[in-house]
């Protein structure tokens, strides 16, 4: 029986990388906007500092995830260009 799964062509991989890059960019932008908004709300309503630290940790986690996704895409592109 023939394998019916589509082959990963170079165009497919580039399209998947583009989608992941857009997702990483969206995560960076959304994390920063939410972080700034939460900092403003926390200052405006005098929320305890522990909530600010929680928002900081969430923003750091989003940045680390985006960095890892971007680094993985960069490594994959470098590996494919050296072939």
C-alpha positions as semicolon CSV with decimal commas, in nm:
position;residue;x (nm);y (nm);z (nm)
1;X;0,000;0,000;0,000
2;X;0,134;0,339;-0,095
3;X;0,223;0,598;0,168
4;X;-0,038;0,872;0,133
5;X;0,122;1,121;0,371
6;X;0,239;1,436;0,195
7;X;0,611;1,483;0,165
8;X;0,768;1,780;0,342
9;X;0,892;1,987;0,053
10;X;1,104;2,296;0,098
11;X;0,802;2,518;0,032
12;X;0,600;2,338;0,300
13;X;0,881;2,382;0,553
14;X;0,917;2,751;0,468
15;X;0,542;2,799;0,507
16;X;0,545;2,625;0,845
17;X;0,841;2,838;0,954
18;X;0,659;3,154;0,847
19;X;0,354;3,054;1,050
20;X;0,570;2,985;1,355
21;X;0,751;3,317;1,315
22;X;0,419;3,503;1,302
23;X;0,304;3,316;1,612
24;X;0,625;3,404;1,797
25;X;0,586;3,770;1,697
26;X;0,225;3,771;1,813
27;X;0,324;3,615;2,147
28;X;0,594;3,880;2,198
29;X;0,358;4,166;2,117
30;X;0,069;4,027;2,322
31;X;0,291;3,949;2,621
32;X;0,434;4,301;2,625
33;X;0,095;4,467;2,588
34;X;-0,058;4,253;2,861
35;X;0,244;4,308;3,085
36;X;0,230;4,684;3,039
37;X;-0,145;4,684;3,097
38;X;-0,112;4,478;3,412
39;X;0,164;4,705;3,543
40;X;-0,059;5,005;3,487
41;X;-0,361;4,836;3,651
42;X;-0,147;4,723;3,944
43;X;-0,021;5,076;4,002
44;X;-0,360;5,232;3,952
45;X;-0,543;5,002;4,197
46;X;-0,248;4,951;4,437
47;X;-0,235;4,573;4,393
48;X;0,020;4,382;4,603
49;X;0,368;4,339;4,458
50;X;0,326;3,961;4,434
51;X;0,083;4,014;4,145
52;X;0,338;4,229;3,966
53;X;0,596;3,952;4,008
54;X;0,347;3,701;3,871
55;X;0,293;3,919;3,563
56;X;0,672;3,956;3,528
57;X;0,721;3,580;3,538
58;X;0,448;3,524;3,280
59;X;0,606;3,781;3,048
60;X;0,950;3,624;3,095
61;X;0,805;3,279;3,015
62;X;0,649;3,415;2,694
63;X;0,979;3,574;2,593
64;X;1,175;3,255;2,659
65;X;0,925;3,051;2,456
66;X;0,947;3,299;2,168
67;X;1,326;3,295;2,184
68;X;1,333;2,915;2,169
69;X;1,093;2,902;1,874
70;X;1,290;3,168;1,687
71;X;1,621;2,995;1,762
72;X;1,484;2,662;1,638
73;X;1,367;2,821;1,312
74;X;1,703;2,992;1,269
75;X;1,890;2,663;1,324
76;X;1,665;2,479;1,077
77;X;1,717;2,745;0,811
78;X;2,094;2,742;0,859
79;X;2,102;2,362;0,839
80;X;1,898;2,359;0,518
81;X;2,106;2,633;0,356
82;X;2,432;2,443;0,419
83;X;2,317;2,136;0,226
